[in-house]
Amino acid sequence: MEDAFDGPNHGVLMEGINVIGGARIDLEGGSYLIRRPLRFPSAGAGNLVISGRTLRASNDFSR
C-alpha cells in the first residue's frame, strides 16, 4: 500500500489532496473480515481503488 502513496503525483483533486493516479489494491477474490478501520500510510491522497472482492466489518468492529 505504501508504494501507491509514494508513487508519482498526477495533479491535485483539491487543496491538500494529491491525485495518486488510480493506484489499485486488488483483494484477489478474497473475503476479508476486519476488526478495525483500515489505516492508509498518508493523508492527502485521492484516486485510490480497492477492488476484487469484499471487506466486511466484524460484529466487534472498532470497539
Summary of the structure (lengths in Angstrom):
residues: 63
radius of gyration: 13.6
end to end distance: 24.9
largest distance: 38.8
contacts: 130
relative contact order: 0.31
helix: 8%
strand: 44%
